Amino acid sequence: MKKTMMIAVLMLLSVSAAFAGNSDALKAILKADSYTEAAKLVESSLGQLADNAEKATAYNKIVDLALAKYNEESAKVAIKKEADEAGMYDALDAAYTAAAECYKYDQLPNAKGKVKPKYSKVNAVRLYQLRPNLINGGGFFQGKDNKKAFKLLSYYVTSNSEPMFNEVKTDAAKDPNYLNAAFFAGYMAYMDHDWANAEKYAGMAVNDSANGANALNIMLTAMKAQLKTAADSAEFINKCKALYEKNPDNQMIFANLVDAYSQAGKATEAEQLVNSRLEREPNDFIALMVKGQFLEQHDKFQEAADALKKSLANAPEQNKLMLNATIGDCYLYHAQKRLEKVSGVLSKAAKEQFIPVYNEAIKYYEAAKALDKDGSQKAKYAARLYSCYYFVLGENDPKTQEAKSYAGY
């Protein structure tokens, strides 16, 4: 009996000794019942923890509790029982965040100056197994909380490059979800006006067969949104030039580079770029459209209309309304410029000379109107269509009155 008691006492002393080294701050953290409670305690008492080893233990406790919450809710989802899905994915977020901090301290020397990782491998294995659920979480939060959606999707992407997962990660090139996750991470950042991350993650997905074009558009839009100084604009031009050199057939990059030159006051460079593209691709609708716009700006209205008509012949449907309206503008402005040179009252005979030009303008404005099914783009043509009918048919003609009403006068 005495021997048994002695063994029990020795065991008790051994357990006490094992916990004797823990600081009071760590003891409080280890007693936490939820990951949110543990996280608050870690945040408030991190400086009171004895060493890096204690900090790693503290963050690992958050991981344990967060995964417990995640597993509890995911088990309910699996049996189609009512579950806290938002809480489930918040817990997954917390687990990944805490695991990164745990890894950081786990790789640093302890109080004895030794580096003895205790949690890194275990956390890498258990979190990497849950990695596909980061995409599910991103989908769950999309449109509800884009910041949270971005965070979960970005974890999926970056986990393949974080040292913590070196021993368990798969090759990103062989991961069928990698580029898709990168695109939607960029898209979520874009929706939240987080331009730096939108550029970064969308940029990763520009070669994706499914979303590459949209990813490129998001990346370029995000790049432009960050321009604040002349130096920024110059850098953007250089980035677009580099992209264009690698993708000389890409119309989106071409259009952005032309626009960047124009915005920076580099009209000569813009025109040279357009002309060089037309030498290579004479029927490129964007190059022809831009050339027409340049010519219009220089009051070369007939040449502008000719270029824009060639563009219209090759343009996708979504560009045809704008092109028709712009061609109409060329004819209208051409006539108005000539009218400015007429002194005194315009005679009937003189007016007759202008009517064919106005009729051409009407033709293209009417084409634009026919394409504007819901009338949402009236600003591009309606007022000018009315002015053309007014000149050709007079104020009281039914067509003039109809155009006037349509324009909102």
C-alpha positions in Angstrom: 0.0 0.0 0.0 2.8 2.4 0.9 4.5 1.5 -2.3 1.4 2.3 -4.4 1.0 5.6 -2.6 4.6 6.5 -3.2 4.2 5.9 -7.0 1.1 8.0 -7.1 2.9 10.8 -5.3 5.8 10.6 -7.7 3.5 10.7 -10.7 1.8 13.8 -9.3 5.1 15.5 -8.7 6.1 14.6 -12.3 2.9 16.1 -13.8 3.3 19.2 -11.6 6.9 19.6 -12.8 5.8 19.3 -16.4 3.5 22.3 -16.1 5.7 24.2 -13.7 7.6 25.7 -16.6 4.5 27.2 -18.2 4.0 30.9 -17.6 0.7 32.1 -16.1 -0.2 33.6 -19.5 0.2 30.3 -21.3 -1.7 28.4 -18.6 -4.7 30.8 -19.1 -4.5 30.3 -22.9 -4.4 26.5 -22.6 -7.6 26.7 -20.4 -9.6 28.5 -23.1 -12.8 26.8 -24.3 -13.0 28.4 -27.8 -10.6 29.6 -30.4 -12.0 33.1 -30.2 -11.3 33.2 -26.5 -7.8 31.8 -27.0 -7.1 34.3 -29.8 -8.0 37.2 -27.5 -5.8 35.9 -24.7 -2.9 35.4 -27.1 -3.3 38.9 -28.5 -3.4 40.5 -25.0 -0.6 38.5 -23.4 1.8 37.6 -26.2 4.6 39.7 -24.6 4.1 37.8 -21.3 4.8 34.4 -22.8 8.2 33.1 -21.7 9.9 32.3 -25.0 9.3 31.3 -28.6 8.3 27.8 -27.6 5.5 29.1 -25.5 4.3 31.4 -28.3 4.2 28.4 -30.6 2.2 26.4 -28.1 -0.2 29.3 -27.6 -0.9 29.6 -31.3 -1.2 25.9 -31.6 -4.0 26.0 -29.0 -5.9 28.3 -31.3 -5.4 25.9 -34.2 -6.7 23.0 -32.0 -9.8 24.9 -31.0 -10.5 26.3 -34.4 -10.3 22.9 -36.0 -12.5 21.5 -33.3 -15.2 24.1 -34.2 -14.6 23.4 -38.0 -15.0 19.7 -37.5 -18.1 20.1 -35.3 -19.9 22.2 -38.0 -18.7 20.2 -41.0 -20.0 17.0 -39.4 -23.4 18.6 -39.2 -23.2 19.7 -42.9 -22.2 16.1 -43.9 -25.5 14.7 -42.4 -27.5 17.7 -43.7 -28.1 18.9 -40.2 -28.5 22.7 -39.5 -25.0 24.0 -39.2 -23.2 27.3 -38.6 -21.5 27.4 -42.0 -20.2 31.0 -41.6 -18.7 30.0 -38.2 -17.3 26.8 -39.8 -15.4 28.8 -42.5 -14.4 31.5 -40.0 -12.9 28.7 -37.9 -11.0 27.4 -40.9 -9.7 30.9 -41.5 -8.6 31.2 -37.9 -6.8 27.8 -38.0 -4.7 28.8 -41.1 -3.9 32.2 -39.6 -2.9 30.8 -36.2 -0.9 27.9 -37.9 1.2 30.4 -39.8 2.1 32.2 -36.5 2.7 28.9 -34.8 5.1 27.9 -37.5 7.0 31.1 -37.3 7.7 30.7 -33.6 8.2 26.9 -33.9 11.1 27.5 -36.2 12.9 30.0 -33.8 15.3 29.1 -30.9 13.7 28.2 -27.6 14.8 29.4 -24.2 17.8 27.1 -24.4 18.8 28.4 -27.8 17.7 25.2 -29.6 15.4 25.0 -32.6 13.1 22.1 -32.0 9.9 22.3 -34.0 7.1 20.7 -32.2 3.9 21.5 -34.1 4.9 22.4 -37.7 4.6 19.0 -39.3 1.4 18.0 -37.6 -0.2 21.3 -38.5 1.0 21.1 -42.1 -0.6 17.7 -42.5 -3.9 18.4 -40.9 -4.4 21.8 -42.6 -3.3 20.7 -46.1 -5.9 18.0 -46.0 -8.5 20.7 -45.5 -7.1 22.9 -48.3 -9.9 22.1 -50.8 -12.4 23.5 -48.3 -10.8 26.9 -48.6 -12.3 27.1 -52.1 -15.7 26.1 -50.7 -15.4 28.8 -48.1 -14.5 31.4 -50.7 -17.6 30.4 -52.6 -19.7 30.6 -49.5 -18.6 34.1 -48.6 -18.7 35.4 -52.2 -21.1 38.3 -52.4 -21.7 38.1 -48.6 -18.3 39.2 -47.4 -15.7 39.5 -50.2 -12.9 40.2 -47.8 -13.4 36.8 -46.1 -13.9 35.1 -49.5 -10.6 36.6 -50.7 -8.7 35.6 -47.6 -9.8 31.9 -47.8 -9.1 31.7 -51.6 -5.7 33.4 -51.1 -4.8 30.8 -48.5 -5.4 28.1 -51.1 -3.1 29.8 -53.5 -0.3 30.8 -51.2 -0.2 27.5 -49.2 1.7 26.1 -52.2 4.5 28.5 -51.6 4.6 28.7 -47.8 7.5 26.8 -46.2 5.2 25.3 -43.6 3.7 23.1 -46.3 7.0 22.2 -48.1 6.9 18.5 -47.0 3.2 17.9 -48.0 2.4 20.3 -50.8 1.6 19.2 -54.4 2.9 20.8 -57.6 0.8 23.8 -58.5 1.1 23.0 -62.2 -0.7 19.7 -61.5 -3.4 21.2 -59.3 -6.6 21.6 -61.4 -8.0 24.2 -59.0 -4.9 26.4 -58.5 -5.5 28.9 -61.4 -9.3 29.0 -60.7 -8.7 29.8 -57.1 -6.1 32.5 -58.1 -8.6 34.1 -60.5 -11.4 34.2 -57.9 -9.1 35.5 -55.2 -8.2 38.3 -57.7 -11.9 38.8 -58.5 -12.9 39.1 -54.8 -10.1 41.6 -54.2 -11.2 43.5 -57.3 -14.8 43.6 -56.0 -13.5 45.0 -52.7 -11.3 47.6 -54.5 -8.2 45.9 -53.0 -6.2 46.8 -56.1 -2.8 45.5 -55.1 -4.2 42.0 -54.4 -6.5 42.1 -57.4 -3.4 42.7 -59.6 -1.4 40.1 -57.8 -3.8 37.2 -57.9 -5.5 37.9 -61.2 -2.0 38.1 -62.7 -1.4 34.6 -61.6 -4.4 33.4 -63.7 -3.8 35.2 -67.0 -2.8 31.9 -68.6 -5.9 30.0 -67.4 -7.8 28.6 -70.3 -11.2 29.3 -68.7 -10.7 32.7 -67.0 -7.5 34.1 -68.6 -9.1 36.9 -70.5 -11.1 38.1 -67.5 -8.1 37.7 -65.3 -6.1 39.9 -67.6 -8.9 42.5 -67.6 -9.0 42.6 -63.8 -5.2 42.8 -63.6 -5.0 45.7 -66.0 -7.9 47.5 -64.4 -6.3 47.1 -61.0 -3.0 48.4 -62.3 -4.6 51.5 -63.7 -6.6 52.1 -60.4 -3.3 52.4 -58.6 -1.9 55.2 -60.8 -1.3 58.3 -58.8 1.8 60.0 -60.2 3.6 60.4 -63.5 6.1 57.8 -62.3 3.2 55.4 -61.8 2.0 56.0 -65.3 5.5 55.5 -66.7 5.7 52.2 -64.8 2.3 51.1 -66.1 3.4 51.9 -69.7 6.5 49.8 -69.2 4.5 46.9 -67.8 2.0 47.1 -70.7 4.9 47.2 -73.2 6.4 44.1 -71.6 3.1 42.3 -71.7 2.5 43.3 -75.3 5.9 42.1 -76.4 5.0 38.6 -75.0 1.4 38.8 -76.3 1.5 40.8 -79.5 -1.9 39.5 -80.7 -3.7 40.4 -77.5 -6.2 43.2 -78.2 -6.8 44.0 -74.6 -3.2 44.7 -73.8 -2.8 46.7 -77.0 -5.9 48.9 -76.2 -4.5 49.5 -72.6 -1.1 50.5 -74.0 -2.6 52.9 -76.5 -4.7 54.4 -73.8 -1.8 54.7 -71.4 0.3 56.5 -74.1 -2.7 58.9 -74.7 -3.3 59.6 -71.1 0.4 60.3 -70.6 0.4 62.8 -73.5 2.4 60.5 -75.7 0.2 60.9 -78.8 3.1 60.1 -81.2 3.9 56.8 -79.5 0.2 55.9 -79.5 -0.2 56.6 -83.2 3.0 54.7 -84.0 1.8 51.7 -82.0 -1.6 51.8 -83.9 0.1 52.1 -87.3 2.5 49.2 -86.6 -0.4 47.0 -85.5 -2.4 47.8 -88.7 0.7 47.0 -90.8 0.6 43.5 -89.2 -3.2 43.2 -88.9 -5.0 45.5 -91.4 -8.4 44.5 -90.2 -7.9 44.7 -86.5 -11.1 46.3 -85.2 -9.5 47.9 -82.1 -6.6 49.4 -84.1 -9.0 50.7 -86.7 -11.3 52.1 -84.1 -8.4 53.9 -82.3 -7.1 55.2 -85.6 -10.6 56.6 -86.4 -10.7 58.3 -83.0 -7.2 59.9 -83.6 -8.3 61.1 -87.0 -11.5 62.5 -85.6 -9.6 64.5 -83.0 -7.5 66.0 -85.8 -10.8 67.0 -87.7 -10.1 64.5 -90.4 -13.7 63.4 -90.4 -14.0 61.5 -93.6 -10.8 59.6 -93.0 -12.0 58.9 -89.5 -15.4 57.6 -90.7 -13.7 55.3 -93.3 -11.5 53.8 -90.6 -14.4 53.4 -88.2 -16.5 51.7 -90.9 -13.8 49.1 -91.4 -13.6 48.6 -87.7 -17.4 48.2 -87.6 -17.2 45.4 -90.2 -15.0 43.4 -87.9 -16.2 44.4 -84.5 -17.9 42.2 -81.9 -21.6 42.9 -81.2 -21.0 44.8 -78.0 -18.9 47.5 -79.8 -21.2 48.1 -82.7 -23.5 50.7 -81.0 -20.6 52.9 -80.0 -19.0 52.6 -83.4 -22.2 53.5 -85.3 -22.7 56.5 -83.0 -19.1 57.6 -83.5 -19.4 57.3 -87.3 -22.5 59.4 -87.1 -20.5 62.0 -85.1 -17.9 62.2 -87.8 -20.5 63.1 -90.4 -22.3 65.5 -88.2 -19.1 67.3 -87.0 -17.8 67.4 -90.6 -21.0 69.2 -91.7 -20.9 71.6 -88.7 -17.3 72.5 -89.4 -18.2 73.4 -92.9 -21.3 75.4 -91.7 -19.1 77.5 -89.5 -17.4 78.9 -92.6 -20.7 80.0 -94.1 -21.4 83.7 -93.5 -24.9 85.1 -93.2 -28.2 83.2 -93.7 -27.8 79.7 -95.2 -29.7 79.7 -98.6 -31.8 76.8 -99.7 -29.4 75.9 -102.4 -26.5 75.9 -99.9 -28.4 73.9 -97.4 -29.0 71.2 -100.1 -25.3 70.6 -100.2 -25.2 69.6 -96.6 -28.2 67.3 -96.5 -26.4 64.2 -97.9 -23.8 64.5 -95.1 -26.6 64.9 -92.4 -28.4 61.9 -93.9 -25.3 59.8 -93.5 -25.1 60.9 -89.8 -28.8 60.0 -89.4 -28.2 56.6 -91.0 -25.6 55.7 -88.4 -27.4 57.3 -85.4 -30.5 55.2 -86.3 -28.3 52.1 -86.4 -27.0 52.9 -83.0 -30.6 53.5 -81.8 -31.7 50.1 -83.2 -28.9 48.4 -81.2 -29.9 50.2 -78.0 -32.7 47.9 -77.1 -33.4 49.4 -73.6 -32.5 53.0 -74.4 -29.8 53.0 -71.7 -27.2 54.5 -74.1 -29.1 57.4 -75.5 -26.4 59.8 -74.4 -24.2 58.5 -77.2 -26.5 59.5 -80.1 -30.1 60.6 -79.3 -29.6 64.4 -79.0 -27.5 64.5 -82.1 -30.0 62.4 -84.0 -32.6 65.0 -83.2 -30.4 67.9 -84.3 -29.8 66.1 -87.7 -33.5 65.6 -88.3 -34.1 69.2 -87.3 -31.7 70.4 -89.9 -32.9 68.1 -92.7 -36.6 68.0 -92.1 -37.4 71.0 -90.0 -38.8 71.3 -86.5 -42.4 70.3 -87.3 -41.8 67.1 -89.2 -43.1 64.0 -87.3 -39.7 62.3 -87.4 -38.1 65.4 -85.9 -40.7 65.5 -83.1 -40.3 61.8 -82.4 -36.5 62.2 -82.2 -37.0 65.2 -79.9 -39.2 63.2 -77.6 -36.9 60.2 -77.6 -33.9 62.5 -76.7 -35.9 63.8 -73.7 -36.5 67.4 -74.9 
